[in-house]
Amino acid sequence: MEIWLWAFVGIMAVIIIALFVKIRILQKAAKEIETAFVDRLITDTNTLIDISTGDKYMRSLANDINIQLRKLRAERHRFKQGDIELKNAVTNISHDLRTPLTAICGYLDLLEQEDQSEAVKRYLEIIRNRTEILAQLTEELFRYSVIVSSEGNAVKEPVAIGSVLEESIAAFYTALNERGIVPAIQMPGGKVIRTLDRSALVRVFSNLLSNAIKYSDGDLDITLSETGEITFTNTASGLNEVQIGKLFDRFYTVEAARKSTGLGLAIARTLIEQMNGMISAKYENSRLSICIVFPDTKYEGV
């Protein structure tokens, strides 16, 4: 009896060990599939998922996933190609619109030099206004398409953010003064250095200052912290939470900015993201705050 009992125990032990080994093999195969799947989603490669186990069920699972990956890769390539073609089309169209717009503006200049009745003057003023808006939109559209198409081609270097910010504010002195805005500026004692595209940073600050001029009720606070966080804050009683949530959307405008193209903040967001930064907006107690944060990098001698 004891012999049969030990034989039974031995058989059960072998079965348990075999099941344990099988489970470990399946776990290893599942981990290989998981790791390979995540890698294939991140990287653009033609390499498919392959596993070390010979288990037919796990290999069937890997094969089914490979089929879906092929479809996903084809859709991704089609999307990228379509996106490139769309960007090129927008760039070409906006570029081609410049020539007739320039001609229209030239003829308007000539017409304004001729004798005019009051009605003609009024009509010409309306045409001039609409033409300037169209020219501004075309120029912003062209710049936006160029910026998006040149993603990854920016030349980055150690930049003192405070210096660029001061230069940008000085460049907007006249525009701020015309609105009666005297910005309150706070900056740290030391330099805040980040690896950025200087020209892109200038464009970002210019767009944010333009935005402040459009929406401000007459005040503007600009703060640069030691951690590299830049904040533009102003009272904007004409805005609401819904509008703030759409500020960075392409072509979105609000009534307070009748001559806005809706691309200024979209361009700023694109440039900031290309420099690995983040931009956000919040609205509390009728005050709009736009905050920019760049990753921390330290350099000497700048």
Buried (B, 14 or more C-beta within 10 A) or exposed (E): EEEEEEEEEEEEEEEEEEEEEEEEBBEBBBEBBEEBBEEBEEEEEEEBBEBEBEBEEBBEBBEEBBEEBEEEBEEEEEEEEEEEEEBEEBBEEBBEBEEEBEEBEEEBEEBEEEEEEEEEEEEBEEBBEEBBBBBBBBBBBBBBBBBBBEEEEBEBEBBBBBBBBBEBBEEBEEEBEEBEBEBEBEBBEEBBBBBBBBEBBBBBBBBBBBBBBBBBBEBBBBBBEEEBBBBBBBBBEBBEEEBBEEBBEBEBBBEBBEEBBBBBBBBBBBBBEBBEBEBEBEBEEEBBBBBBBBEEEEEEEE
